Amino acid sequence: MSRIDYSWRVFATGASFSVFGLGALVITLTAFPAIHLLSFDRRRAHRGCQYVVHLSFRAFIRMMKTLGVLTYEFRDIENLSHESGHLIIANHPTLLDVVFIISLLPVTQCVVKKSAWSNPFLAGVMWATGYIQNDDPMVLIEDCVRSLEEGSNLVIFPEATRSVPGQKMRLKRGAASVIAASRTLFTPLIMTCEPSTLTKGKKWFEIPSQKAHFRISVGKPVDPATLLTDGERLSKSNRRINSAIEELFVTGIEKHGRSG
């Protein structure tokens, strides 16, 4: 029975990602053009497309759960404000992290790695939603601050890429710079996956022997004012902010482990 279950999950995982890619193409060719054509301005069009992605991701994770690929639970999601101009920072253990986060947020911007814009299945989604590319650090900070000032919610992964199991967390300066420049409240979102799957360097078919269980919990908003000093060099502020973020992540991951 365990061998049958494993074989089914390999098949269902492949089928799920096929649906993901084909679904992205269909939406890009149908819903997104219609939304941009009927919207009064580009910002309204971006938000309409973001809402479609939100609904699609909700359906996708429910489909994966129904197929028996994974299970998941959300904790303290009442801490996740849907008000405008809200900044969410999250750790990044698996390929599905952004899917789970956006499934919780009806309308949000997201910082995405540059390679997504050249992916034939995802490029249309990137352009239609107005997601932010993490290519140029200075442009990234400007785009993120502008997005928050315009009232958009924003999701950033401080690690910039998936973490490697068993290795120390490595935070980049992007998220810390956005926090320092915008001085906006940020909400930590902690994700764990046991047993681990879809981690950095792993192929989609390299699944664990048991069904993966995702835990996603939302911390309380953090005021960065206590982490910033007027006139201080940005590099020093970044180190202090990243240290605080890392502590939040590590504490949250350990808490998941104790409660798991």
Backbone bond lengths (Angstrom), bond angles and torsions (degrees), N, CA, C in turn:
res aa  C-N    CA-C-N  psi(-1)  N-CA   C-N-CA  omega(-1)  CA-C   N-CA-C  phi
1 M - - - 1.462 - - 1.528 111.64 -
2 S 1.339 116.70 -38.91 1.458 119.37 -179.95 1.527 111.06 -65.14
3 R 1.355 116.87 -34.73 1.460 120.33 178.82 1.530 110.34 -69.90
4 I 1.322 116.59 -38.63 1.465 120.27 177.00 1.521 110.36 -65.03
5 D 1.343 116.42 -42.95 1.463 121.12 179.24 1.526 110.63 -61.23
6 Y 1.339 116.54 -43.60 1.469 120.66 -179.55 1.527 110.33 -63.82
7 S 1.316 116.95 -45.84 1.467 121.10 -179.25 1.525 110.72 -62.04
8 W 1.331 115.80 -40.46 1.465 119.10 178.23 1.522 111.21 -63.66
9 R 1.339 117.59 -42.26 1.461 120.09 -178.41 1.527 111.60 -67.13
10 V 1.335 117.86 -34.06 1.468 120.21 174.79 1.530 109.62 -62.95
11 F 1.346 115.39 -47.70 1.462 119.84 178.94 1.530 111.13 -61.79
12 A 1.339 116.71 -46.45 1.468 121.15 -176.94 1.525 111.32 -66.46
13 T 1.332 117.40 -33.81 1.464 120.60 177.24 1.520 110.05 -65.38
14 G 1.337 116.91 -46.76 1.457 120.53 177.24 1.514 112.09 -60.91
15 A 1.334 116.11 -42.96 1.461 120.43 179.12 1.529 110.87 -63.24
16 S 1.333 116.48 -38.70 1.468 120.82 -179.61 1.525 111.20 -63.57
17 F 1.314 116.92 -44.83 1.464 119.49 -179.37 1.527 111.16 -70.44
18 S 1.329 117.52 -29.79 1.462 120.28 174.31 1.527 109.98 -65.07
19 V 1.336 115.86 -43.69 1.462 120.54 176.97 1.525 110.34 -62.00
20 F 1.336 116.11 -40.19 1.468 121.12 -179.92 1.525 110.19 -59.25
21 G 1.337 116.52 -50.97 1.456 120.27 -177.69 1.509 112.96 -65.85
22 L 1.330 117.04 -46.56 1.452 120.64 179.81 1.528 111.62 -66.24
23 G 1.340 115.54 -37.43 1.460 119.44 177.49 1.515 111.94 -63.01
24 A 1.341 115.86 -39.83 1.464 120.07 178.35 1.526 110.94 -62.46
25 L 1.331 116.39 -40.71 1.463 119.99 178.58 1.527 111.78 -65.49
26 V 1.329 116.39 -43.83 1.464 120.16 -179.09 1.525 111.13 -62.56
27 I 1.329 116.08 -46.05 1.464 119.97 -179.95 1.526 110.54 -64.08
28 T 1.339 116.42 -39.45 1.460 120.98 179.93 1.527 111.38 -62.29
29 L 1.315 116.28 -35.68 1.466 120.79 -176.29 1.528 113.66 -88.84
30 T 1.342 117.24 -12.48 1.468 119.64 -175.79 1.526 112.74 -122.06
31 A 1.323 116.43 -70.92 1.468 120.64 -173.33 1.524 112.52 -66.31
32 F 1.318 117.91 -45.48 1.466 120.38 -174.92 1.537 112.77 -62.85
33 P 1.341 119.07 -47.10 1.472 118.04 177.46 1.526 112.77 -59.93
34 A 1.334 115.96 -38.39 1.470 119.36 179.77 1.526 111.02 -64.39
35 I 1.327 116.36 -42.46 1.467 120.39 179.98 1.526 110.87 -63.41
36 H 1.322 117.21 -44.51 1.469 120.29 179.86 1.526 111.23 -66.87
37 L 1.323 116.21 -34.94 1.466 119.57 -179.45 1.526 111.86 -69.67
38 L 1.335 116.21 -36.57 1.465 120.11 -174.80 1.525 113.52 -91.36
39 S 1.323 118.20 -11.26 1.468 121.05 -177.49 1.523 110.76 -81.43
40 F 1.327 115.26 152.03 1.460 120.76 -178.42 1.522 112.47 -77.57
41 D 1.307 117.23 -28.99 1.461 119.88 179.46 1.521 109.76 -148.91
42 R 1.327 115.72 169.05 1.464 121.09 -175.01 1.516 111.68 -65.03
43 R 1.342 118.49 -39.75 1.457 120.74 -178.62 1.534 110.63 -62.66
44 R 1.313 116.69 -42.80 1.461 120.33 178.03 1.533 110.22 -63.45
45 A 1.323 116.95 -38.70 1.459 121.36 178.90 1.524 110.69 -65.16
46 H 1.339 116.39 -43.70 1.460 120.02 178.31 1.527 110.67 -58.13
47 R 1.316 116.68 -44.60 1.463 119.98 -177.63 1.531 111.11 -68.40
48 G 1.323 116.95 -35.68 1.454 119.08 176.20 1.524 111.50 -63.89
49 C 1.332 116.78 -40.69 1.463 120.98 178.07 1.529 111.09 -69.23
50 Q 1.319 116.69 -35.93 1.470 120.01 177.00 1.525 110.54 -62.64
51 Y 1.314 116.80 -37.01 1.460 119.64 179.09 1.531 111.00 -67.28
52 V 1.312 116.95 -37.69 1.465 120.74 176.33 1.531 110.11 -62.97
53 V 1.330 117.11 -41.94 1.466 120.74 177.46 1.529 110.11 -62.99
54 H 1.317 117.30 -41.66 1.469 121.86 177.04 1.524 110.93 -56.16
55 L 1.326 117.12 -49.94 1.459 120.65 179.76 1.530 111.36 -63.73
56 S 1.322 116.57 -39.39 1.465 120.98 -179.91 1.518 111.24 -65.04
57 F 1.335 116.97 -41.45 1.465 120.19 -179.57 1.522 111.56 -69.67
58 R 1.326 117.05 -35.82 1.467 119.59 174.74 1.521 110.35 -60.30
59 A 1.317 115.53 -44.96 1.469 119.82 -179.95 1.529 110.89 -66.30
60 F 1.328 116.37 -35.65 1.465 120.55 -176.78 1.526 111.72 -66.54
61 I 1.336 117.63 -46.91 1.461 118.35 -178.42 1.531 111.11 -69.86
62 R 1.325 117.33 -31.39 1.464 119.70 175.17 1.525 110.41 -67.24
63 M 1.332 116.43 -37.41 1.460 119.90 177.18 1.524 110.71 -63.75
64 M 1.350 117.47 -43.92 1.464 120.73 -179.50 1.529 110.75 -63.87
65 K 1.322 116.48 -36.99 1.459 119.88 177.21 1.526 110.54 -67.45
66 T 1.327 117.37 -42.79 1.468 121.58 179.48 1.524 111.24 -63.20
67 L 1.324 116.72 -36.80 1.462 121.26 179.55 1.521 112.82 -74.73
68 G 1.342 116.87 -10.50 1.453 120.38 179.40 1.511 114.38 85.82
69 V 1.336 117.02 15.77 1.470 120.96 179.32 1.520 110.90 -74.08
70 L 1.328 116.94 -37.95 1.453 121.52 -174.77 1.519 110.40 -156.81
71 T 1.325 115.11 169.80 1.461 122.73 168.91 1.523 107.23 -129.41
72 Y 1.317 116.99 163.24 1.465 119.23 -179.10 1.522 110.33 -155.62
73 E 1.314 114.21 160.86 1.456 121.39 175.39 1.524 109.13 -146.14
74 F 1.333 115.86 144.15 1.453 122.73 176.29 1.518 108.96 -109.51
75 R 1.327 116.20 138.30 1.454 120.94 -179.93 1.533 110.54 -126.95
76 D 1.329 115.38 139.78 1.468 122.66 174.36 1.527 112.31 55.14
77 I 1.327 117.41 36.69 1.462 118.74 -178.11 1.527 112.12 -70.75
78 E 1.338 116.88 -9.61 1.462 118.94 174.64 1.525 111.42 -65.08
79 N 1.353 117.14 -18.51 1.468 120.69 176.69 1.527 112.24 -75.91
80 L 1.321 116.46 -11.34 1.465 120.72 -176.87 1.518 109.12 -90.18
81 S 1.305 115.35 98.30 1.461 120.64 -177.45 1.521 110.43 -73.34
82 H 1.332 116.27 140.29 1.457 121.44 175.65 1.530 110.45 -98.11
83 E 1.313 116.51 10.25 1.456 119.88 178.15 1.524 109.60 -69.31
84 S 1.312 116.22 159.71 1.457 120.40 -176.37 1.530 111.09 -72.63
85 G 1.318 115.59 155.75 1.457 121.89 177.17 1.507 114.32 68.51
86 H 1.328 116.70 35.46 1.455 121.53 -175.57 1.530 109.58 -102.22
87 L 1.335 117.63 132.29 1.463 122.91 -178.27 1.521 110.19 -105.49
88 I 1.333 116.05 125.63 1.468 122.10 178.34 1.521 108.37 -116.90
89 I 1.323 117.10 128.51 1.457 121.09 175.05 1.527 107.75 -115.35
90 A 1.320 116.38 139.89 1.463 119.97 -173.99 1.519 111.14 -140.52
91 N 1.322 115.46 148.08 1.462 118.89 170.88 1.528 108.55 -74.95
92 H 1.326 117.33 171.07 1.462 119.31 -166.75 1.531 111.57 -140.23
93 P 1.344 117.97 69.46 1.460 119.33 -176.68 1.529 115.43 -81.04
94 T 1.341 118.65 -24.15 1.464 119.69 -173.46 1.529 111.91 -138.80
95 L 1.317 114.32 172.21 1.462 121.35 -179.86 1.521 112.46 -69.70
96 L 1.341 117.04 -22.80 1.458 121.01 -173.96 1.530 114.00 -92.69
97 D 1.316 118.15 3.10 1.473 121.08 -174.57 1.525 112.44 -55.99
98 V 1.327 116.17 -50.28 1.464 119.22 -177.21 1.524 110.93 -64.58
99 V 1.327 117.76 -30.74 1.461 121.19 178.66 1.526 110.18 -64.60
100 F 1.332 116.62 -45.86 1.461 120.31 179.52 1.525 111.05 -64.59
101 I 1.322 117.33 -41.81 1.470 120.23 -177.12 1.519 110.99 -65.50
102 I 1.330 116.80 -50.13 1.461 119.74 -177.26 1.525 111.09 -67.65
103 S 1.330 117.45 -24.41 1.469 119.10 175.39 1.525 111.31 -65.13
104 L 1.338 117.05 -19.58 1.462 121.70 179.69 1.529 112.97 -93.13
105 L 1.332 117.31 -16.68 1.458 121.55 -173.14 1.528 110.31 -117.72
106 P 1.321 118.32 110.14 1.464 120.68 -177.29 1.523 114.05 -57.21
107 V 1.333 116.94 -39.16 1.460 120.59 -179.78 1.524 108.18 -138.09
108 T 1.326 116.49 121.17 1.462 118.80 179.37 1.513 111.18 -160.11
109 Q 1.328 115.22 149.58 1.448 122.91 169.24 1.516 108.14 -86.02
110 C 1.319 116.74 160.56 1.459 120.57 -179.88 1.523 109.15 -149.16
111 V 1.314 116.67 138.19 1.465 121.60 174.68 1.521 107.76 -85.76
112 V 1.331 116.41 123.50 1.458 122.20 -173.77 1.524 109.78 -127.02
113 K 1.323 116.62 144.02 1.464 120.33 -178.88 1.523 111.26 -63.45
114 K 1.325 115.66 153.39 1.462 122.81 -173.07 1.522 113.03 -58.10
115 S 1.330 117.52 -36.01 1.464 121.13 -174.54 1.523 112.93 -60.96
116 A 1.343 117.47 -22.82 1.464 119.98 -179.52 1.525 111.65 -64.13
117 W 1.335 116.78 -28.42 1.464 120.42 -178.77 1.529 112.37 -73.24
118 S 1.314 117.95 -15.82 1.464 121.27 177.79 1.529 111.88 -105.92
119 N 1.343 116.74 -0.47 1.455 120.89 176.82 1.531 108.91 -77.75
120 P 1.335 118.40 122.85 1.470 119.83 -175.19 1.521 114.21 -61.16
121 F 1.338 117.36 -25.64 1.456 120.53 179.97 1.525 112.34 -85.73
122 L 1.337 117.54 -25.64 1.457 121.02 -172.33 1.528 114.58 -109.46
123 A 1.330 117.44 -17.90 1.465 120.16 -174.37 1.530 111.83 -56.46
124 G 1.327 117.15 -43.21 1.459 120.12 -179.75 1.511 112.56 -63.78
125 V 1.339 116.22 -36.61 1.463 120.80 177.73 1.527 109.96 -64.71
126 M 1.335 116.68 -42.59 1.467 120.75 -178.58 1.530 111.09 -60.05
127 W 1.332 115.95 -47.03 1.464 119.83 -177.42 1.528 111.47 -70.52
128 A 1.319 116.91 -41.69 1.469 119.90 -175.86 1.523 112.44 -66.30
129 T 1.331 117.32 -36.39 1.460 121.57 -177.18 1.525 112.87 -87.12
130 G 1.341 116.70 -15.74 1.463 118.93 -177.59 1.507 113.52 73.73
131 Y 1.344 117.44 23.90 1.462 120.15 177.63 1.525 110.32 -58.59
132 I 1.319 116.21 155.81 1.461 122.32 -172.94 1.515 110.62 -96.63
133 Q 1.322 116.91 130.84 1.453 123.01 -179.95 1.533 109.95 -84.97
134 N 1.338 116.56 140.00 1.471 119.97 -176.59 1.524 112.46 -97.24
135 D 1.319 117.35 30.14 1.461 122.19 -174.59 1.528 112.65 -70.94
136 D 1.319 117.39 -65.58 1.467 123.18 -177.75 1.529 109.22 -94.61
137 P 1.342 118.78 120.12 1.476 121.05 -175.71 1.525 113.69 -57.58
138 M 1.331 117.45 -43.53 1.465 119.89 -177.12 1.532 110.88 -69.82
139 V 1.317 115.98 -42.14 1.468 119.38 177.71 1.523 110.02 -65.16
140 L 1.322 116.09 -37.95 1.464 120.65 178.21 1.526 110.85 -57.70
141 I 1.316 117.41 -48.94 1.470 121.25 -178.86 1.523 110.34 -61.15
142 E 1.332 116.54 -45.98 1.463 120.89 -179.69 1.533 110.98 -61.05
143 D 1.335 116.19 -44.72 1.464 119.95 -178.96 1.528 111.28 -65.01
144 C 1.328 116.51 -40.14 1.469 119.94 -179.15 1.523 111.56 -67.31
145 V 1.324 116.82 -44.85 1.468 120.47 179.76 1.517 109.88 -63.50
146 R 1.334 116.49 -42.42 1.465 120.32 178.56 1.526 110.88 -61.98
147 S 1.314 116.41 -41.16 1.457 120.70 179.51 1.524 111.13 -61.41
148 L 1.323 117.27 -44.32 1.462 121.06 178.63 1.529 111.25 -65.58
149 E 1.324 116.45 -40.97 1.464 120.44 179.94 1.529 111.56 -65.41
150 E 1.327 116.34 -29.91 1.459 120.72 178.68 1.526 112.32 -81.14
151 G 1.352 116.09 -2.14 1.460 119.89 176.06 1.508 115.58 95.60
152 S 1.331 117.80 10.17 1.458 120.31 179.03 1.515 110.75 -83.38
153 N 1.325 116.34 144.94 1.458 119.98 167.39 1.518 108.03 -75.42
154 L 1.321 116.86 153.51 1.459 120.33 -174.04 1.520 110.48 -142.96
155 V 1.346 116.39 131.73 1.461 122.90 177.23 1.522 108.80 -110.91
156 I 1.340 116.47 128.41 1.466 121.61 178.27 1.529 109.03 -131.77
157 F 1.329 115.61 138.70 1.458 121.93 171.48 1.528 107.57 -100.53
158 P 1.339 119.06 107.16 1.469 120.79 -178.27 1.526 114.40 -58.44
159 E 1.340 117.59 -24.10 1.459 120.34 177.86 1.526 111.43 -78.13
160 A 1.337 117.05 -17.54 1.466 124.41 178.43 1.527 113.25 71.33
161 T 1.298 118.55 -24.31 1.453 123.07 176.53 1.517 108.40 -146.60
162 R 1.322 116.54 170.34 1.466 119.04 -178.27 1.527 111.50 -63.39
163 S 1.321 115.34 140.23 1.460 120.72 176.89 1.521 109.83 -74.80
164 V 1.321 115.91 158.96 1.466 121.94 179.52 1.517 108.33 -101.67
165 P 1.331 118.32 123.41 1.469 120.79 -178.92 1.528 111.74 -54.20
166 G 1.338 115.23 133.36 1.455 120.35 177.81 1.507 114.76 87.09
167 Q 1.340 117.50 -9.22 1.458 120.76 179.27 1.528 110.71 -105.04
168 K 1.324 115.19 154.06 1.459 120.75 -179.23 1.525 110.50 -63.60
169 M 1.300 115.55 140.68 1.456 121.40 178.33 1.532 109.99 -63.24
170 R 1.341 116.11 134.65 1.465 121.34 179.91 1.526 108.88 -120.95
171 L 1.321 115.83 106.86 1.454 121.01 -178.63 1.527 110.77 -92.15
172 K 1.317 115.95 133.24 1.461 121.31 174.70 1.526 109.32 -83.52
173 R 1.327 115.33 174.99 1.467 118.90 -175.15 1.522 113.39 -88.09
174 G 1.347 117.88 -10.15 1.457 120.46 -173.25 1.511 114.60 -57.39
175 A 1.339 117.32 -54.66 1.463 120.73 -177.97 1.523 111.23 -62.74
176 A 1.334 116.24 -42.71 1.466 119.90 179.81 1.525 110.84 -62.61
177 S 1.332 117.36 -39.27 1.466 120.86 179.05 1.514 111.49 -65.71
178 V 1.327 116.83 -38.01 1.471 120.43 178.09 1.527 110.00 -65.87
179 I 1.317 116.96 -41.89 1.466 120.81 178.23 1.520 110.62 -63.29
180 A 1.343 116.63 -43.94 1.473 120.82 -179.23 1.523 111.12 -65.84
181 A 1.330 117.07 -38.89 1.460 120.77 -177.08 1.526 112.17 -76.37
182 S 1.318 117.12 -37.50 1.462 120.54 -177.12 1.522 113.47 -89.48
183 R 1.340 116.23 -25.81 1.466 123.06 -177.06 1.531 111.49 54.29
184 T 1.317 116.06 33.60 1.461 120.77 -179.50 1.520 111.01 -95.55
185 L 1.311 116.23 154.93 1.460 120.69 174.31 1.526 109.44 -60.74
186 F 1.318 116.69 144.36 1.463 119.28 175.30 1.522 109.57 -129.63
187 T 1.321 114.80 145.85 1.460 121.72 -178.06 1.516 109.63 -111.93
188 P 1.341 118.20 122.00 1.464 120.40 177.60 1.519 111.41 -79.33
189 L 1.311 116.39 136.08 1.453 122.21 176.99 1.529 107.42 -122.73
190 I 1.329 115.88 122.42 1.467 121.69 -173.76 1.514 110.03 -107.92
191 M 1.341 116.03 130.52 1.461 121.39 178.55 1.523 110.57 -125.74
192 T 1.307 115.64 138.09 1.460 121.69 172.01 1.520 108.64 -133.72
193 C 1.315 115.91 158.12 1.458 121.87 179.62 1.518 108.30 -141.97
194 E 1.328 116.80 119.43 1.463 121.81 179.84 1.521 110.70 -130.91
195 P 1.331 117.08 127.94 1.467 126.92 -11.86 1.529 110.59 -67.91
196 S 1.313 116.13 158.82 1.456 119.71 -174.41 1.523 111.40 -66.56
197 T 1.333 114.94 146.60 1.460 121.11 178.48 1.518 108.78 -156.32
198 L 1.317 116.66 158.23 1.460 122.76 179.07 1.530 111.90 54.14
199 T 1.330 115.51 37.20 1.459 121.08 178.97 1.528 110.08 -86.18
200 K 1.303 115.90 173.99 1.468 121.26 -178.18 1.528 110.15 -61.32
201 G 1.341 116.03 131.35 1.451 120.88 178.46 1.510 114.77 87.13
202 K 1.344 117.25 -4.66 1.455 121.20 -179.47 1.539 110.37 -99.45
203 K 1.329 115.83 143.63 1.458 121.14 175.13 1.526 109.33 -80.74
204 W 1.328 116.15 159.48 1.464 119.97 -176.55 1.524 112.19 -61.91
205 F 1.335 117.11 -29.85 1.462 120.45 -176.81 1.529 113.12 -86.91
206 E 1.317 117.90 -3.71 1.471 121.09 178.27 1.530 108.51 -86.24
207 I 1.305 114.88 73.48 1.459 120.52 -174.76 1.529 109.86 -96.04
208 P 1.337 117.83 157.76 1.469 120.80 179.89 1.522 112.03 -72.76
209 S 1.315 115.54 165.41 1.466 120.57 -178.75 1.524 111.80 -69.87
210 Q 1.331 116.34 -21.95 1.460 120.95 177.64 1.523 109.89 -117.31
211 K 1.313 115.70 158.89 1.461 121.64 178.80 1.529 109.89 -61.43
212 A 1.326 117.47 132.90 1.467 121.65 -179.80 1.524 110.86 -76.17
213 H 1.331 115.31 140.85 1.468 121.22 177.53 1.524 108.98 -118.84
214 F 1.325 116.42 121.91 1.459 122.72 -179.58 1.524 109.75 -98.15
215 R 1.330 115.95 133.72 1.466 121.66 171.76 1.520 107.93 -117.51
216 I 1.323 115.84 127.58 1.455 121.81 179.91 1.521 107.56 -126.11
217 S 1.326 116.39 116.01 1.466 119.83 -179.59 1.520 109.84 -125.64
218 V 1.327 114.85 147.18 1.461 121.72 -175.96 1.520 109.51 -111.28
219 G 1.324 116.21 124.58 1.458 120.93 177.70 1.517 111.62 -82.52
220 K 1.304 115.77 176.19 1.459 120.48 177.90 1.532 109.83 -80.97
221 P 1.339 117.18 148.24 1.465 120.49 -179.49 1.529 111.96 -57.30
222 V 1.314 115.10 143.97 1.463 122.04 -178.54 1.525 109.29 -113.82
223 D 1.330 115.81 129.80 1.457 120.80 176.59 1.527 108.28 -86.74
224 P 1.348 118.71 118.24 1.463 120.36 -176.63 1.526 114.18 -75.11
225 A 1.335 116.99 -3.30 1.467 119.54 -176.57 1.525 112.22 -56.32
226 T 1.338 116.62 -36.06 1.471 120.05 -178.71 1.530 111.78 -74.07
227 L 1.318 117.28 -11.60 1.462 121.17 -178.53 1.521 112.88 -101.64
228 L 1.346 116.64 -3.34 1.459 120.92 -174.46 1.516 111.49 -118.36
229 T 1.310 115.93 146.60 1.457 123.06 176.84 1.514 108.53 -128.29
230 D 1.326 117.43 127.87 1.459 121.45 -179.14 1.520 110.64 -58.28
231 G 1.317 115.99 135.07 1.455 121.49 177.21 1.517 114.66 80.89
232 E 1.319 117.28 -0.97 1.460 120.73 -178.84 1.528 110.76 -76.54
233 R 1.322 116.82 148.65 1.454 120.79 176.89 1.520 110.03 -63.56
234 L 1.342 115.18 143.08 1.455 120.04 -177.40 1.526 112.06 -60.57
235 S 1.319 117.15 -37.15 1.465 120.48 -178.82 1.526 111.39 -61.47
236 K 1.327 116.53 -37.56 1.464 120.21 179.65 1.529 110.47 -71.80
237 S 1.334 116.25 -41.16 1.470 119.92 177.29 1.521 110.36 -62.25
238 N 1.336 116.08 -40.37 1.462 120.45 179.88 1.524 111.69 -60.71
239 R 1.318 116.33 -42.93 1.464 119.29 -179.39 1.521 110.88 -63.37
240 R 1.331 117.52 -41.13 1.458 120.51 -179.33 1.535 110.95 -68.24
241 I 1.333 116.24 -41.85 1.464 119.86 179.00 1.519 110.97 -65.48
242 N 1.332 116.66 -44.53 1.461 119.82 179.46 1.521 111.83 -63.56
243 S 1.300 116.63 -35.43 1.459 120.13 177.25 1.527 110.47 -63.38
244 A 1.341 116.12 -41.57 1.467 120.49 178.56 1.524 111.06 -67.27
245 I 1.343 116.72 -41.07 1.465 120.69 178.80 1.521 110.76 -63.71
246 E 1.333 116.40 -44.84 1.459 120.13 -179.92 1.524 111.22 -60.48
247 E 1.328 116.70 -40.67 1.464 120.24 178.38 1.526 110.84 -62.82
248 L 1.341 116.35 -40.96 1.465 120.26 178.19 1.526 110.66 -63.00
249 F 1.316 116.32 -43.15 1.461 120.57 -179.49 1.523 111.53 -65.83
250 V 1.326 116.27 -49.42 1.464 120.19 -177.32 1.524 110.75 -62.66
251 T 1.334 116.59 -44.11 1.461 120.40 178.87 1.522 110.61 -62.12
252 G 1.330 116.87 -42.38 1.455 120.42 179.99 1.522 112.59 -65.62
253 I 1.337 116.63 -40.83 1.465 120.62 179.14 1.526 110.14 -65.69
254 E 1.323 117.23 -42.00 1.462 120.65 177.78 1.527 110.88 -63.10
255 K 1.314 116.68 -38.63 1.461 120.77 178.45 1.525 110.58 -63.29
256 H 1.323 116.42 -40.60 1.469 120.67 176.52 1.532 109.87 -59.40
257 G 1.344 114.99 -42.57 1.460 119.21 -178.72 1.516 112.80 -63.62
258 R 1.336 116.25 -39.58 1.471 119.86 -179.50 1.515 111.52 -69.77
259 S 1.355 116.09 -33.75 1.468 119.91 -176.43 1.520 112.33 -90.60
260 G 1.357 116.46 -5.67 1.450 119.17 -176.77 1.505 112.63 -80.81
